[in-house]
Amino acid sequence: MLAQVDPHLNKSLFERLLEQCARRALQGSKWHMGVLLDYGLGKPVQAIAQTIQAEIADVTVKTTEELEAELMELLSKRAGKSGRPEDQPV
């Protein structure tokens, strides 16, 4: 399907899609620029999948207890810096 040539334009669907992608990249689309660079320079699909997996692996999920502990620590630091008596812990 991508190789079928349109008789009016004398271009295949793939050529038209590639031109559209290049046009959007020139207009500032980072995603389209990435696609052109990745596939235009021969970046294999496997490397792209590994990059996505690595980005997902970097995400850390905190438990409710960890989040509450961080919040309490931040609130206590903030109360200590303000110097107002109403903010001071009893």
C-alpha angles and dihedrals in degrees: 000000000000090000096054110114119223106229093214097051098028088223133113121238088250092056091049092049091048091051091049091050091050091048092053092046090054088051090058105268106152092195094054091045090052092051092050093047095043097049098026091057093042102256104170121234090240091061090052091051091049091051091052091048091050091051091050091048090055092062112099123203117210125207122239090253092054092049092048091049091051091047093050091048092051092046092050091049090049092049090050093052098047096064092206114135094224090059095050117102115249 
